[in-house]
Amino acid sequence: MAPPPDRTWLSIQHLRAVAALSVALFHACQWSQINFATGQAGVDVFFVISGFVMWTANTFEPARPLAFLKRRIIRVVPLYWLITLALAAGVLLFPARFPDLTVTPDHLALSLGFVQHMNPAGYPFPLLTPGWTLNYEAVFYLAFAGLLWLPQAQRLFALSFTLLLLALAGFAWPPAYQMLLNPLFLEFLAGVWLARMAQLQLLPERPVGWLLLGGGVGLFALIQLINMDWDLWRPMVWGVPAAMLVAGAVSIEADGGWPAIPGLKTLGDASYSTYLIHTLTIGALAMTIGAWNALVFIPLAMAVAVVSGLACWWLAEKPMLDLLRRRLA
């Protein structure tokens, strides 16, 4: 029997929390000049999760393309715009506080429009730096929405072909590699196929799930230990253990063995807020107390990331979502 369409995967919420905290820890360590590059792989975990969740939520009763896009816009856009506009105002009012940021009309407009572009410093990042991942999400959502009219089996293979095309196009035309056409889309595809396996009850049993989960953690630890330079091969270096983590977690849960860890689901609920706001709050902490003493700064920075993420979720993200969903239902 296939999983019910309204199933909430507790393991996915827990992994969201871990992924957001991993990225926050990377930035905290970066301020203290400590190498924790593997913390960035929280983004790769997010991409696999996104593919898993989109397929799971839109298979039994797939939405029409416009309805699907409306739901994604409500979920993603308001908070991102709010924080981006607040950051833009801060840069314009207090430029000395943001020496590495420049606000121009085109840079702001492209950032708000989820359009990949080179910022004034020459890097492919929007004004709110963590927002670069949302540009990939936007392309994935558009591709997903455009194929919702197909029957399920044909949709799966059409989506696979589309994501493979997006993943490989940058090799055929190298200038487009930084403009989203690169193998990061394979991570979304891994999540989609994991979701399909879950629906067909093809996930491995609990012991294998724990091996996958442990193997993913072990690979991440090894990559950090040897300081592997992923360069153009990020989806393979970090994407493979990210997919192993998600596959292991959902396999364990599907077999009834995923533990309920107090507080982690709430952190998962707030993971989007934490992810978007943590660079600002950790940066503010660093400029206030300094980051030279890593033993003091990093724990404080993580506490600030958690508290600010929860506050943003409770005071901004959740009320906006509730209001918009009621208004646009």
N, C-alpha and C positions, 0 to 999 in steps of 0.2 A: 504493500500500500504506500502510495507517495505521500510525502509530508503535506500537511494542510497548507493552503495558500496563505493563511494569515499567521503562520508560525513566526514567532520571534526567536531568533537565534541569540541566546545569551552569550555564547562564545564570541560571536561577531561583535557585540557591544563591548565585551572585555578587550578584544583585540584593538578596537577603535581607541579605547583609553590608552592601551600600551603604545600604540602607534603615535598618538599625539604627544604623550609624555616622552617618547623616544626622540622625537624631533625637538621638543623643548630642551631635553638634556643635551642634545648636540649643540644647540645655540648657546646654552649656558656654559658648556665646556669651551666653546669657541671664544667667548668673552674672556675666559681665563687662560686662553692659549693652550688648551689641552686637546689632544687629538682624540675625538670620538666621532670620526667620520661616519661610522656605521649607523649612528643614530639617525642619519638622514633616511635610512631605509624604512623608517616609519611611513614615509610617503608611498613606497612600493607596496607595503602592506595595505595601505588605504586603497590603492588602485585595484589590487586583487579583490578586496572587500567590495568595492564599488561594482565590479563585474558580477560578483556573486549576488549582491543584493538586487541589482537591476533585473537580472534574469529571474530570480526567485519571485520578486514582487510583481512581475508583469507577464507571467506565463499562463496561469490558470484563467485569469480574466484580464487579458492585455488591454491596456488603455488605448484610446485613439491617439495618434501621434501628437496632436495639439494639446490634448488633455495631459498626456505624459509630460510634455515640455512645460506646461503650466505648473505642474506639481514640482518639477525640478527647479524651475525659476523661483517659486515660492520658498523652496527649501534652501536654495543656495544664495540667491542674489541679495535679499535685503540686508543680511548681516554683513556680507562682504562689502556692499556699497556703503553701509553705515561706517564701518571701520576705515575703509579707504578714504572716504570724504573727511572723516575726522583727522586722519593722518595728513591729508592734503592741507587742511586748515592749519594744523600744527606746523607743517613745514613752511607755509606762507607767513604765519605769524611769528614763528620763532626759528628762523633759518639756521641760526648758530647751533641749535640743539640737534639739527639733522644735517650735518655737513656732507653726508654721502647721498642725500636725496635732493632731487630737483623736480619741481612741479611745472610742467608745461601743459597747455590745453590738449595737445594731441596725445601726450603720454597719459594724462588723466583719462581722456575719453577712451583710448584703446584699453587701458587697464580696466575701466568699468565695463567695457564691452567684451571682455574675455578674449581679446584679440592678441595673439602672440606678436611681440615686436621688440625691438632693441630700445632700451631705456636711454635717457640722455648720457649715461655713463658708458654705454656700449654693450650692455649685458641684456640677455633675453628675460628680463624680469619686469613685472608690473610694479606700480608704485608701492603697494603692499606686497613685499617679496614673497611670502608664502602663497600668494594668489597664483603663482605660476602653475601650480598643480591644477587649479580650476580651469585653466585654458585647455588642458588635456581632458578634464572631465566634460567640458562643454562640447568638444568634438565627439567624444564617446556618446554623450546624450543625443546629439544630432544624428549620428549614425544609427543608434539604437531606435530612435523615434522613426527614422525613415524606413525601417524594416518591420515595424509592428504590424503592418497590414498582411504580412506573409503568414502562412500556417506555421506552427511551431517548429517542425522539423526543417522546413526550408529556411525559416528565419535563423535558426542556429547556424546553418552552414553559410548563409548569406552574410551574417554578422561576422563569422569567422573569416570569410574571404575579405570582407571590408577592413577588419582590423589588421589582418596580415598585410594587406595592401598599404595601409597607413604606416605599418611598422617598417616596411621595406622600402618605401618610396624615397626616403632620405638617402639611401645608398645609391639609388639611381641618379638622384639630383642632390648632391651634397650640400649646396647652400640651404636646402630646406630642412636639413637635419635638426638644426636648432629651432626651426619654426614649426615644431611639433611632429614632423614626419620621421619618426624613429621608433625603435623597438619597445619603448615604454608601453605602447598599446597592447603588446603581448601580455602584459600583466592584467589588464582588463579581461582579455580573452581567457586567461587561466581561471579567473574568477567565474566567468560565464560557464565554462565547462565543468568546474567544480559544482556549480549550482545544478547543472543538468544531471550530473552524477548523483547528487543528493536526491533529485526528484525521481530518478530511476532506481534508487536504493542500491547504487553501485559503490558507495563509499566503503572504505575498508572498515574492519571491526576495530573495537576500542584499542587493543594492544598495538595494532599497526598505526592507529591514530597517534598514540603516545610516542611511537618511534618517529613518525613524521614531525611531530611537534618538537621533540628533543633534537632531531636531526637539523631542523631549521634553526633552532637556537644555537646548536653547535657550529653550524656553518657560519652564522653571523659572528660568533665569537672568534672563529678561525680567521675570517676575513679581517676582523679588527686587529687580531694579534699579528698577522703578517703584513698588515697595512697595505692590502691589495689595492692597486690603482685601477678602478673600474673603467674610467674614461668613457669610451663609446659603448661599453658592454654592460652598463648598469643593469638592464633587465635580466641579464643572465647571472651576473655576480650577486646582485641583491634580490632580483625578481624570483629566482629559483627558491632560495630559503624563505622568502615572503610567501610564495605559493605553498610551500611545505607547511608553514605555520598555520595558514588558513585551512588547508586540507586536513591537517592533524586535528585542529580544534573542532571543526564541524563534524569530522568523523567520530571523535570522542563523544560529542554531544548527541549525534544521531544514534549512538549506541547507549545513550543514557548515562554517560559517565562524566559529564562536564560539571565541575563544582561551582556552586554559587558563592562568589567571593564578595563579602560585604563591601559596599562602596564603589566597586569597580564598574558596575552597570551605570551608576550615576555619572562617573567620570567618562564613561563611554557616551552617555547622552550629551555631555558637555564637550565632547572631543572636537567638534567643529569650531565652537567658540574658542576653546583652548588653542587649537591650531592657528586660528587667524590672529589672535590677540597676543600670543606669548612673546613674539619678537619685540613688541612695543613695551610690554611690562617688564620683561627681563632687561631690555635695553635701558629703560628708565631706572631700574634698580642699579645697573652697572654704573650709570652716570651719577647716581646719588651716593653710593657707598664705595664704588670701585670694585674691580673684579680680580685684583692681584692676589688675594688670599682665597685660593680655590676651595679650601676646606670649609670656609665660611660662605663664600659667594654661591657656590653651586647648590648646596641644600636650600639656601634662602631663595635662589632663583627658581628652583623647582616648586617651592612652596608658593611663591608669587604666581607662577604659571598656573598652578592648580586653583588657587583662590580666585585669580582674575578670570580664569576660564569658567569656573562655576558661577561667578557673579555675572559675567557676560551672558551666559546661557540663561540664568534665572531672570535677570533684569531686562535683557534685550532680545536674545534669540527666541526664547520660548514665547514671550508675549507677542512678538511680531508674527511668529508662525501661527499661533492660535487665532490672532485677529485676521490674518490674511486667509487662512483656511475657512474661517466662518464667513467672511465677506465674499469669497470667490467659490464657495461650495456650489 
